Amino acid sequence: MLKFYRSIWKRFDFWAENATHYRCALAGIFIFALAVRVFAAIVHPYYLPDSADYSALAKAIVAGHAYEIHGQLARRMPGYPVFVAGFYSIFGFHHLPILLAQAVLSALTTTFSALLGRCVSPATGLLSGALTALDPLGIGFSASLLTEPLFTCVFILSLYLLLQAMQRPNKWWIWLSFAVLWAIGVYIRAEVSLCLFPLLAWCVCLTRWRKDRMRFVIGGLLTLLVCFLCLLPWWVRNDQLFHQDFFRFTTMQGISLYESVYSGATGGPRQSDLVIPPSIQRLNESQRDLAWTNRAFTDMARHPARVIRLAFVKIARTWSPWLHARGYTNMWLNAALTLWYSPLFILAIIGMCRYPVRSPLFGVLLVPIVYFTLMHAVFLGSVRYRVPVMPLVVVFAAIGMAGTIRRVPDAAAAV
């Protein structure tokens, strides 16, 4: 049986080497992924509390009103509301066109995942694309009015561009495209902003030749400069509103951090249970954010053991094979998710262990996975927050699967 699987993989590997075969298979994966996601958008769209915020902000943009919700001027990053506002202005206040566009974006993500996997081999690339197309979280969140489909598509494409820049460091237009795309990602989800630094550090440390290292340094500095210039309008806008904390992205960071570490924290959402002291209620939006941040740091300094314990709880929540959110704890659904994600995670770990550490692809895949894991070991943990890095996990899983099959000894050798 093992010899049979090995022979099948060899034939598939040889078949995928043909450029025409590869392109046809990739197109088939895209069409399948799109069909499944369109079906989900039509049959089972769903909305979380964040969806109402994004929709209200998009309507304010369309109406030409202030970018404001619940009396707050910097509650959310503007990237996704602008995306939604574009569809509202064309199709009216209907969600289906947005969800269908997100189905296309999510299907494109499968293509970018395949392109990352193709750096190993065409067969590994096709396997990566197919597994991403089947990913339950990718399918589910494409049918929600949330940032995940748009952000994941932009994020994975930007990582592919970074990989291209690492392979051709003298092509400055690739660095420029990567920087602009990364800035767009930050406008959608600000939490990704700091991930740029370890990624660029990986680029610089990876190369052995001084000439290439200088190109990486220059490319990295160009990326940082372009990102800074792209994000500067948002920072200036917030500074003019609040006149403090210039490099502020949103005014939700403080309370989000506090609910993640205070004495009643469980690792999941707790804002609705927080009692806002009168001293904070009297502050303006910016001052409240800083006050919550100071309270959070004070709690972390006083109770480091609790912070460490919660970090493990939040990591477990983020990488749980099943769902934890209220209303999504159906036994059969969670059993199906566990059957999908448990072997996928095992194969991904195998792929991480077997792939060369000094390969450019290794860092491009691993750094964001580690970054998002650590980020949500501090802030809230949820399976939702691993959605952007699931295509990267899938590439590792495809590497693990391919490597396992290739290394299976045939029956004759085993005897």
C-alpha positions as a Markdown table, in Angstrom:
| # | Residue | x | y | z |
|---|---|---|---|---|
| 1 | Met | 0.0 | 0.0 | 0.0 |
| 2 | Leu | 2.8 | 2.4 | 0.9 |
| 3 | Lys | 4.6 | 1.6 | -2.4 |
| 4 | Phe | 1.3 | 2.3 | -4.2 |
| 5 | Tyr | 1.0 | 5.8 | -2.7 |
| 6 | Arg | 4.6 | 6.5 | -3.6 |
| 7 | Ser | 4.1 | 5.5 | -7.2 |
| 8 | Ile | 1.0 | 7.7 | -7.4 |
| 9 | Trp | 2.9 | 10.7 | -6.1 |
| 10 | Lys | 5.7 | 10.1 | -8.6 |
| 11 | Arg | 3.3 | 10.1 | -11.5 |
| 12 | Phe | 1.5 | 13.2 | -10.2 |
| 13 | Asp | 4.9 | 14.9 | -9.7 |
| 14 | Phe | 5.9 | 14.1 | -13.2 |
| 15 | Trp | 2.5 | 15.1 | -14.6 |
| 16 | Ala | 2.6 | 18.5 | -12.8 |
| 17 | Glu | 6.0 | 19.3 | -14.3 |
| 18 | Asn | 4.3 | 19.9 | -17.6 |
| 19 | Ala | 3.4 | 23.6 | -17.8 |
| 20 | Thr | 0.1 | 23.1 | -19.6 |
| 21 | His | -1.0 | 20.5 | -17.1 |
| 22 | Tyr | 0.0 | 22.7 | -14.2 |
| 23 | Arg | -1.9 | 25.7 | -15.5 |
| 24 | Cys | -5.0 | 23.6 | -16.2 |
| 25 | Ala | -5.0 | 22.1 | -12.8 |
| 26 | Leu | -4.5 | 25.5 | -11.2 |
| 27 | Ala | -7.4 | 26.9 | -13.1 |
| 28 | Gly | -9.5 | 23.9 | -12.0 |
| 29 | Ile | -8.6 | 24.5 | -8.4 |
| 30 | Phe | -9.6 | 28.2 | -8.7 |
| 31 | Ile | -12.9 | 27.4 | -10.3 |
| 32 | Phe | -13.7 | 24.8 | -7.6 |
| 33 | Ala | -12.7 | 27.1 | -4.8 |
| 34 | Leu | -14.8 | 29.9 | -6.3 |
| 35 | Ala | -17.9 | 27.7 | -6.8 |
| 36 | Val | -17.8 | 26.5 | -3.1 |
| 37 | Arg | -17.4 | 30.0 | -1.8 |
| 38 | Val | -20.1 | 31.4 | -4.0 |
| 39 | Phe | -22.4 | 28.7 | -2.8 |
| 40 | Ala | -21.5 | 29.6 | 0.9 |
| 41 | Ala | -22.2 | 33.3 | 0.2 |
| 42 | Ile | -25.6 | 32.6 | -1.3 |
| 43 | Val | -26.8 | 29.8 | 1.1 |
| 44 | His | -25.2 | 30.7 | 4.4 |
| 45 | Pro | -23.9 | 34.2 | 4.8 |
| 46 | Tyr | -23.4 | 35.2 | 8.5 |
| 47 | Tyr | -22.5 | 38.3 | 10.4 |
| 48 | Leu | -20.6 | 39.0 | 13.7 |
| 49 | Pro | -20.8 | 42.1 | 15.8 |
| 50 | Asp | -17.8 | 43.6 | 13.9 |
| 51 | Ser | -19.8 | 43.3 | 10.7 |
| 52 | Ala | -22.2 | 46.0 | 11.9 |
| 53 | Asp | -19.3 | 48.4 | 12.6 |
| 54 | Tyr | -17.8 | 47.9 | 9.1 |
| 55 | Ser | -21.2 | 48.3 | 7.5 |
| 56 | Ala | -22.0 | 51.5 | 9.4 |
| 57 | Leu | -18.6 | 53.0 | 8.6 |
| 58 | Ala | -19.0 | 52.1 | 4.9 |
| 59 | Lys | -22.5 | 53.8 | 4.9 |
| 60 | Ala | -21.0 | 56.9 | 6.5 |
| 61 | Ile | -18.3 | 57.0 | 3.7 |
| 62 | Val | -21.0 | 56.7 | 1.0 |
| 63 | Ala | -23.1 | 59.4 | 2.6 |
| 64 | Gly | -20.1 | 61.7 | 2.9 |
| 65 | His | -20.4 | 61.8 | 6.7 |
| 66 | Ala | -17.6 | 61.8 | 9.2 |
| 67 | Tyr | -15.7 | 58.5 | 9.6 |
| 68 | Glu | -17.3 | 57.9 | 12.9 |
| 69 | Ile | -19.1 | 55.1 | 14.8 |
| 70 | His | -20.4 | 55.0 | 18.4 |
| 71 | Gly | -19.0 | 58.5 | 18.8 |
| 72 | Gln | -15.5 | 57.2 | 18.0 |
| 73 | Leu | -13.4 | 58.6 | 15.1 |
| 74 | Ala | -10.6 | 55.9 | 15.0 |
| 75 | Arg | -12.3 | 52.8 | 16.2 |
| 76 | Arg | -11.5 | 50.8 | 13.0 |
| 77 | Met | -8.9 | 50.9 | 10.3 |
| 78 | Pro | -10.4 | 52.3 | 7.1 |
| 79 | Gly | -9.3 | 49.7 | 4.5 |
| 80 | Tyr | -12.2 | 47.3 | 4.8 |
| 81 | Pro | -15.0 | 49.9 | 5.2 |
| 82 | Val | -13.7 | 51.6 | 2.0 |
| 83 | Phe | -13.8 | 48.3 | 0.2 |
| 84 | Val | -17.4 | 47.8 | 1.4 |
| 85 | Ala | -18.3 | 51.4 | 0.6 |
| 86 | Gly | -17.3 | 50.8 | -3.0 |
| 87 | Phe | -19.9 | 48.1 | -3.4 |
| 88 | Tyr | -22.5 | 50.1 | -1.5 |
| 89 | Ser | -22.1 | 53.0 | -3.9 |
| 90 | Ile | -22.6 | 50.8 | -6.9 |
| 91 | Phe | -25.1 | 48.2 | -5.8 |
| 92 | Gly | -26.9 | 49.9 | -2.9 |
| 93 | Phe | -26.8 | 48.6 | 0.7 |
| 94 | His | -26.8 | 44.9 | -0.3 |
| 95 | His | -24.4 | 42.4 | 1.1 |
| 96 | Leu | -24.5 | 39.7 | -1.6 |
| 97 | Pro | -22.3 | 41.6 | -4.1 |
| 98 | Ile | -19.7 | 42.1 | -1.4 |
| 99 | Leu | -19.8 | 38.4 | -0.4 |
| 100 | Leu | -19.5 | 37.3 | -4.1 |
| 101 | Ala | -16.4 | 39.6 | -4.5 |
| 102 | Gln | -14.9 | 38.1 | -1.3 |
| 103 | Ala | -15.5 | 34.6 | -2.8 |
| 104 | Val | -13.4 | 35.7 | -5.8 |
| 105 | Leu | -10.7 | 37.0 | -3.4 |
| 106 | Ser | -10.7 | 33.9 | -1.3 |
| 107 | Ala | -10.4 | 31.8 | -4.5 |
| 108 | Leu | -7.5 | 33.9 | -5.6 |
| 109 | Thr | -5.9 | 33.2 | -2.3 |
| 110 | Thr | -5.8 | 29.5 | -3.2 |
| 111 | Thr | -3.8 | 30.5 | -6.4 |
| 112 | Phe | -1.3 | 32.5 | -4.4 |
| 113 | Ser | -0.9 | 29.6 | -1.9 |
| 114 | Ala | -0.2 | 27.3 | -4.9 |
| 115 | Leu | 2.4 | 29.8 | -6.2 |
| 116 | Leu | 4.2 | 29.7 | -2.8 |
| 117 | Gly | 4.1 | 25.9 | -2.8 |
| 118 | Arg | 5.4 | 25.8 | -6.4 |
| 119 | Cys | 8.7 | 27.1 | -5.1 |
| 120 | Val | 9.2 | 23.5 | -3.8 |
| 121 | Ser | 7.7 | 21.7 | -6.8 |
| 122 | Pro | 4.7 | 22.1 | -9.1 |
| 123 | Ala | 3.1 | 19.1 | -7.5 |
| 124 | Thr | 3.5 | 20.6 | -4.0 |
| 125 | Gly | 2.1 | 23.9 | -5.3 |
| 126 | Leu | -1.0 | 22.2 | -6.7 |
| 127 | Leu | -1.5 | 20.3 | -3.5 |
| 128 | Ser | -1.2 | 23.6 | -1.5 |
| 129 | Gly | -3.8 | 25.2 | -3.7 |
| 130 | Ala | -6.2 | 22.2 | -3.4 |
| 131 | Leu | -5.9 | 22.1 | 0.4 |
| 132 | Thr | -6.4 | 25.9 | 0.7 |
| 133 | Ala | -9.5 | 25.6 | -1.6 |
| 134 | Leu | -10.9 | 23.0 | 0.8 |
| 135 | Asp | -10.0 | 24.9 | 4.0 |
| 136 | Pro | -13.2 | 25.2 | 6.1 |
| 137 | Leu | -12.2 | 28.5 | 7.7 |
| 138 | Gly | -11.4 | 30.0 | 4.3 |
| 139 | Ile | -14.8 | 28.9 | 3.0 |
| 140 | Gly | -16.7 | 30.1 | 6.0 |
| 141 | Phe | -15.1 | 33.5 | 6.4 |
| 142 | Ser | -15.5 | 34.3 | 2.7 |
| 143 | Ala | -19.3 | 34.3 | 3.4 |
| 144 | Ser | -19.0 | 36.9 | 6.3 |
| 145 | Leu | -18.9 | 40.7 | 6.3 |
| 146 | Leu | -15.4 | 40.7 | 7.9 |
| 147 | Thr | -11.9 | 41.7 | 7.0 |
| 148 | Glu | -10.5 | 38.1 | 6.7 |
| 149 | Pro | -11.1 | 37.4 | 2.9 |
| 150 | Leu | -9.8 | 40.7 | 1.7 |
| 151 | Phe | -6.9 | 40.8 | 4.2 |
| 152 | Thr | -5.8 | 37.2 | 3.6 |
| 153 | Cys | -5.7 | 37.7 | -0.2 |
| 154 | Val | -3.6 | 40.9 | 0.1 |
| 155 | Phe | -1.4 | 39.3 | 2.8 |
| 156 | Ile | -0.6 | 36.1 | 0.9 |
| 157 | Leu | 0.1 | 38.0 | -2.3 |
| 158 | Ser | 2.4 | 40.4 | -0.5 |
| 159 | Leu | 4.4 | 37.4 | 0.9 |
| 160 | Tyr | 4.7 | 36.0 | -2.6 |
| 161 | Leu | 6.0 | 39.3 | -3.8 |
| 162 | Leu | 8.5 | 39.4 | -0.9 |
| 163 | Leu | 9.7 | 35.9 | -1.9 |
| 164 | Gln | 10.1 | 37.2 | -5.5 |
| 165 | Ala | 12.1 | 40.1 | -4.1 |
| 166 | Met | 14.4 | 37.8 | -2.2 |
| 167 | Gln | 15.1 | 35.8 | -5.3 |
| 168 | Arg | 15.6 | 38.9 | -7.4 |
| 169 | Pro | 16.8 | 41.6 | -5.0 |
| 170 | Asn | 17.9 | 44.0 | -7.7 |
| 171 | Lys | 14.4 | 44.3 | -9.1 |
| 172 | Trp | 13.3 | 47.4 | -7.2 |
| 173 | Trp | 9.8 | 47.5 | -8.6 |
| 174 | Ile | 9.1 | 44.2 | -6.8 |
| 175 | Trp | 10.2 | 45.8 | -3.5 |
| 176 | Leu | 8.0 | 48.8 | -4.2 |
| 177 | Ser | 5.0 | 46.6 | -5.1 |
| 178 | Phe | 5.5 | 44.6 | -1.9 |
| 179 | Ala | 5.7 | 47.8 | 0.2 |
| 180 | Val | 2.5 | 49.3 | -1.2 |
| 181 | Leu | 0.6 | 46.0 | -0.9 |
| 182 | Trp | 1.8 | 45.6 | 2.7 |
| 183 | Ala | 0.6 | 49.1 | 3.5 |
| 184 | Ile | -2.8 | 48.2 | 2.1 |
| 185 | Gly | -2.8 | 45.2 | 4.4 |
| 186 | Val | -2.1 | 47.4 | 7.4 |
| 187 | Tyr | -5.0 | 49.7 | 6.4 |
| 188 | Ile | -7.2 | 46.6 | 6.6 |
| 189 | Arg | -5.7 | 44.9 | 9.7 |
| 190 | Ala | -3.2 | 47.1 | 11.7 |
| 191 | Glu | -2.0 | 44.1 | 13.7 |
| 192 | Val | 0.2 | 43.0 | 10.8 |
| 193 | Ser | 2.3 | 46.1 | 10.8 |
| 194 | Leu | 5.1 | 44.9 | 13.1 |
| 195 | Cys | 5.4 | 41.6 | 11.2 |
| 196 | Leu | 7.3 | 43.5 | 8.5 |
| 197 | Phe | 10.4 | 43.9 | 10.7 |
| 198 | Pro | 11.1 | 40.2 | 11.4 |
| 199 | Leu | 10.4 | 39.4 | 7.7 |
| 200 | Leu | 12.9 | 42.0 | 6.5 |
| 201 | Ala | 15.4 | 40.9 | 9.1 |
| 202 | Trp | 15.1 | 37.3 | 7.8 |
| 203 | Cys | 15.8 | 38.6 | 4.3 |
| 204 | Val | 19.0 | 40.3 | 5.4 |
| 205 | Cys | 20.3 | 37.5 | 7.6 |
| 206 | Leu | 19.6 | 34.8 | 5.1 |
| 207 | Thr | 22.0 | 35.9 | 2.4 |
| 208 | Arg | 25.7 | 34.9 | 2.6 |
| 209 | Trp | 27.1 | 37.3 | 0.0 |
| 210 | Arg | 27.9 | 41.0 | 0.8 |
| 211 | Lys | 26.6 | 42.2 | -2.6 |
| 212 | Asp | 23.2 | 40.5 | -2.1 |
| 213 | Arg | 23.0 | 41.6 | 1.5 |
| 214 | Met | 23.4 | 45.3 | 0.5 |
| 215 | Arg | 20.6 | 44.8 | -2.0 |
| 216 | Phe | 18.4 | 43.3 | 0.7 |
| 217 | Val | 19.3 | 46.2 | 3.1 |
| 218 | Ile | 18.5 | 48.8 | 0.4 |
| 219 | Gly | 15.3 | 46.9 | -0.6 |
| 220 | Gly | 14.2 | 46.7 | 3.1 |
| 221 | Leu | 14.9 | 50.4 | 3.7 |
| 222 | Leu | 12.9 | 51.2 | 0.5 |
| 223 | Thr | 10.0 | 49.0 | 1.8 |
| 224 | Leu | 10.0 | 50.7 | 5.2 |
| 225 | Leu | 10.1 | 54.2 | 3.6 |
| 226 | Val | 7.2 | 53.5 | 1.2 |
| 227 | Cys | 5.1 | 51.9 | 4.0 |
| 228 | Phe | 5.7 | 54.9 | 6.2 |
| 229 | Leu | 4.7 | 57.3 | 3.4 |
| 230 | Cys | 1.6 | 55.3 | 2.7 |
| 231 | Leu | 0.5 | 55.1 | 6.3 |
| 232 | Leu | 1.4 | 58.8 | 7.1 |
| 233 | Pro | -2.0 | 60.2 | 6.0 |
| 234 | Trp | -3.8 | 58.1 | 8.6 |
| 235 | Trp | -1.3 | 58.9 | 11.3 |
| 236 | Val | -1.5 | 62.7 | 10.5 |
| 237 | Arg | -5.3 | 62.5 | 10.5 |
| 238 | Asn | -5.4 | 60.9 | 14.0 |
| 239 | Asp | -2.8 | 63.3 | 15.3 |
| 240 | Gln | -4.9 | 66.2 | 14.2 |
| 241 | Leu | -7.9 | 64.7 | 15.9 |
| 242 | Phe | -6.3 | 63.7 | 19.2 |
| 243 | His | -2.9 | 65.6 | 19.4 |
| 244 | Gln | -1.2 | 62.7 | 21.1 |
| 245 | Asp | 0.4 | 59.3 | 20.4 |
| 246 | Phe | 1.3 | 60.1 | 16.7 |
| 247 | Phe | 1.8 | 56.5 | 15.5 |
| 248 | Arg | -1.7 | 55.4 | 16.5 |
| 249 | Phe | -3.6 | 53.1 | 14.3 |
| 250 | Thr | -6.9 | 52.7 | 16.2 |
| 251 | Thr | -8.4 | 53.6 | 19.6 |
| 252 | Met | -9.4 | 50.0 | 20.2 |
| 253 | Gln | -6.0 | 48.7 | 21.1 |
| 254 | Gly | -6.0 | 49.7 | 24.8 |
| 255 | Ile | -9.3 | 48.1 | 25.7 |
| 256 | Ser | -8.5 | 45.0 | 23.6 |
| 257 | Leu | -5.3 | 44.5 | 25.5 |
| 258 | Tyr | -7.0 | 45.0 | 28.8 |
| 259 | Glu | -9.7 | 42.5 | 28.2 |
| 260 | Ser | -7.0 | 40.0 | 27.3 |
| 261 | Val | -5.0 | 40.3 | 30.5 |
| 262 | Tyr | -7.2 | 41.6 | 33.4 |
| 263 | Ser | -8.3 | 39.4 | 36.4 |
| 264 | Gly | -11.5 | 38.2 | 34.6 |
| 265 | Ala | -9.8 | 37.4 | 31.3 |
| 266 | Thr | -10.5 | 34.0 | 29.8 |
| 267 | Gly | -8.6 | 34.3 | 26.5 |
| 268 | Gly | -11.9 | 35.0 | 24.7 |
| 269 | Pro | -13.9 | 38.2 | 24.2 |
| 270 | Arg | -14.9 | 39.9 | 27.4 |
| 271 | Gln | -15.5 | 43.6 | 26.6 |
| 272 | Ser | -19.2 | 43.3 | 27.3 |
| 273 | Asp | -18.4 | 42.2 | 30.8 |
| 274 | Leu | -16.1 | 45.2 | 31.6 |
| 275 | Val | -17.3 | 47.8 | 33.9 |
| 276 | Ile | -16.0 | 51.2 | 32.7 |
| 277 | Pro | -14.9 | 53.4 | 35.7 |
| 278 | Pro | -16.2 | 56.9 | 35.8 |
| 279 | Ser | -12.6 | 58.2 | 35.6 |
| 280 | Ile | -12.3 | 56.6 | 32.2 |
| 281 | Gln | -15.8 | 57.6 | 31.0 |
| 282 | Arg | -15.0 | 61.2 | 31.4 |
| 283 | Leu | -12.0 | 61.0 | 29.0 |
| 284 | Asn | -12.0 | 61.5 | 25.3 |
| 285 | Glu | -11.5 | 58.7 | 22.8 |
| 286 | Ser | -7.7 | 58.9 | 22.7 |
| 287 | Gln | -7.3 | 59.4 | 26.4 |
| 288 | Arg | -9.5 | 56.3 | 27.1 |
| 289 | Asp | -7.4 | 54.2 | 24.8 |
| 290 | Leu | -4.2 | 55.2 | 26.6 |
| 291 | Ala | -5.9 | 54.7 | 30.0 |
| 292 | Trp | -6.9 | 51.2 | 29.1 |
| 293 | Thr | -3.4 | 50.5 | 27.9 |
| 294 | Asn | -1.8 | 51.8 | 31.1 |
| 295 | Arg | -4.2 | 49.6 | 33.1 |
| 296 | Ala | -3.3 | 46.6 | 31.0 |
| 297 | Phe | 0.4 | 47.1 | 31.5 |
| 298 | Thr | -0.1 | 47.6 | 35.2 |
| 299 | Asp | -2.0 | 44.3 | 35.5 |
| 300 | Met | 0.7 | 42.5 | 33.4 |
| 301 | Ala | 3.4 | 43.8 | 35.6 |
| 302 | Arg | 1.6 | 42.8 | 38.8 |
| 303 | His | 0.5 | 39.4 | 37.7 |
| 304 | Pro | 3.1 | 37.9 | 35.3 |
| 305 | Ala | 2.1 | 34.3 | 36.1 |
| 306 | Arg | -1.5 | 35.0 | 35.0 |
| 307 | Val | -0.3 | 36.6 | 31.8 |
| 308 | Ile | 1.8 | 33.5 | 31.0 |
| 309 | Arg | -1.0 | 31.1 | 31.9 |
| 310 | Leu | -3.4 | 33.1 | 29.7 |
| 311 | Ala | -0.9 | 33.1 | 26.8 |
| 312 | Phe | -1.0 | 29.3 | 26.6 |
| 313 | Val | -4.8 | 29.4 | 26.8 |
| 314 | Lys | -5.0 | 31.9 | 24.0 |
| 315 | Ile | -2.5 | 30.0 | 21.8 |
| 316 | Ala | -4.6 | 26.9 | 22.4 |
| 317 | Arg | -7.8 | 28.8 | 21.4 |
| 318 | Thr | -6.1 | 30.2 | 18.3 |
| 319 | Trp | -4.9 | 26.8 | 17.0 |
| 320 | Ser | -7.8 | 24.8 | 18.3 |
| 321 | Pro | -9.1 | 22.3 | 15.6 |
| 322 | Trp | -12.6 | 23.1 | 16.7 |
| 323 | Leu | -14.6 | 26.4 | 17.3 |
| 324 | His | -15.1 | 28.1 | 20.7 |
| 325 | Ala | -17.4 | 31.0 | 19.8 |
| 326 | Arg | -20.9 | 31.0 | 21.2 |
| 327 | Gly | -23.4 | 29.7 | 18.6 |
| 328 | Tyr | -20.7 | 27.8 | 16.7 |
| 329 | Thr | -20.1 | 24.8 | 19.1 |
| 330 | Asn | -22.2 | 22.3 | 17.2 |
| 331 | Met | -20.8 | 18.8 | 18.1 |
| 332 | Trp | -20.9 | 17.5 | 14.5 |
| 333 | Leu | -19.4 | 20.6 | 13.0 |
| 334 | Asn | -16.6 | 20.6 | 15.5 |
| 335 | Ala | -16.0 | 16.8 | 14.9 |
| 336 | Ala | -15.7 | 17.5 | 11.2 |
| 337 | Leu | -13.3 | 20.4 | 11.8 |
| 338 | Thr | -11.2 | 18.3 | 14.1 |
| 339 | Leu | -10.9 | 15.5 | 11.5 |
| 340 | Trp | -9.7 | 18.1 | 9.0 |
| 341 | Tyr | -7.3 | 20.2 | 11.0 |
| 342 | Ser | -5.7 | 17.6 | 13.3 |
| 343 | Pro | -3.9 | 15.7 | 10.4 |
| 344 | Leu | -3.3 | 19.0 | 8.6 |
| 345 | Phe | -1.4 | 20.4 | 11.6 |
| 346 | Ile | 0.6 | 17.2 | 12.0 |
| 347 | Leu | 1.6 | 17.3 | 8.4 |
| 348 | Ala | 2.5 | 21.0 | 8.7 |
| 349 | Ile | 4.8 | 20.2 | 11.7 |
| 350 | Ile | 6.5 | 17.5 | 9.6 |
| 351 | Gly | 6.9 | 19.9 | 6.7 |
| 352 | Met | 8.5 | 22.5 | 9.0 |
| 353 | Cys | 11.0 | 20.0 | 10.4 |
| 354 | Arg | 12.0 | 18.6 | 7.0 |
| 355 | Tyr | 12.3 | 21.8 | 4.9 |
| 356 | Pro | 15.7 | 23.5 | 4.8 |
| 357 | Val | 15.8 | 26.4 | 7.3 |
| 358 | Arg | 18.0 | 28.6 | 5.1 |
| 359 | Ser | 15.5 | 28.5 | 2.3 |
| 360 | Pro | 13.9 | 31.8 | 1.5 |
| 361 | Leu | 10.5 | 30.1 | 1.5 |
| 362 | Phe | 10.9 | 28.7 | 5.0 |
| 363 | Gly | 11.1 | 32.2 | 6.7 |
| 364 | Val | 8.4 | 33.7 | 4.5 |
| 365 | Leu | 6.1 | 30.9 | 5.7 |
| 366 | Leu | 7.2 | 30.5 | 9.3 |
| 367 | Val | 7.8 | 34.2 | 10.4 |
| 368 | Pro | 4.1 | 35.2 | 10.0 |
| 369 | Ile | 2.8 | 32.0 | 11.7 |
| 370 | Val | 5.0 | 32.7 | 14.7 |
| 371 | Tyr | 4.2 | 36.4 | 14.7 |
| 372 | Phe | 0.4 | 35.9 | 14.6 |
| 373 | Thr | 0.7 | 33.2 | 17.3 |
| 374 | Leu | 2.7 | 35.5 | 19.6 |
| 375 | Met | 0.4 | 38.5 | 18.9 |
| 376 | His | -2.6 | 36.5 | 19.9 |
| 377 | Ala | -0.8 | 35.1 | 22.9 |
| 378 | Val | -1.0 | 38.7 | 24.2 |
| 379 | Phe | -4.3 | 39.8 | 22.8 |
| 380 | Leu | -7.4 | 37.6 | 22.4 |
| 381 | Gly | -7.1 | 34.1 | 21.0 |
| 382 | Ser | -9.6 | 32.7 | 18.5 |
| 383 | Val | -9.6 | 30.5 | 15.4 |
| 384 | Arg | -10.6 | 33.6 | 13.5 |
| 385 | Tyr | -7.2 | 35.1 | 14.0 |
| 386 | Arg | -5.4 | 32.3 | 12.4 |
| 387 | Val | -7.3 | 32.6 | 9.1 |
| 388 | Pro | -4.7 | 34.8 | 7.4 |
| 389 | Val | -1.9 | 32.4 | 8.0 |
| 390 | Met | -3.8 | 29.2 | 7.2 |
| 391 | Pro | -2.6 | 29.2 | 3.5 |
| 392 | Leu | 1.0 | 29.2 | 4.9 |
| 393 | Val | 0.3 | 26.3 | 7.2 |
| 394 | Val | -1.2 | 24.5 | 4.3 |
| 395 | Val | 2.0 | 25.0 | 2.2 |
| 396 | Phe | 3.9 | 23.4 | 5.1 |
| 397 | Ala | 1.4 | 20.6 | 5.2 |
| 398 | Ala | 1.8 | 20.0 | 1.5 |
| 399 | Ile | 5.6 | 19.9 | 2.0 |
| 400 | Gly | 5.1 | 17.4 | 4.9 |
| 401 | Met | 2.8 | 15.2 | 2.9 |
| 402 | Ala | 5.0 | 15.2 | -0.2 |
| 403 | Gly | 8.1 | 14.5 | 1.9 |
| 404 | Thr | 6.4 | 11.7 | 3.8 |
| 405 | Ile | 5.3 | 9.9 | 0.7 |
| 406 | Arg | 8.7 | 10.3 | -1.0 |
| 407 | Arg | 10.6 | 8.9 | 2.0 |
| 408 | Val | 8.3 | 5.9 | 2.4 |
| 409 | Pro | 10.6 | 2.9 | 1.8 |
| 410 | Asp | 9.3 | 0.5 | -0.9 |
| 411 | Ala | 8.3 | -3.0 | 0.1 |
| 412 | Ala | 11.4 | -4.6 | -1.4 |
| 413 | Ala | 13.7 | -2.4 | 0.5 |
| 414 | Ala | 11.9 | -2.9 | 3.8 |
| 415 | Val | 12.2 | -6.7 | 3.5 |
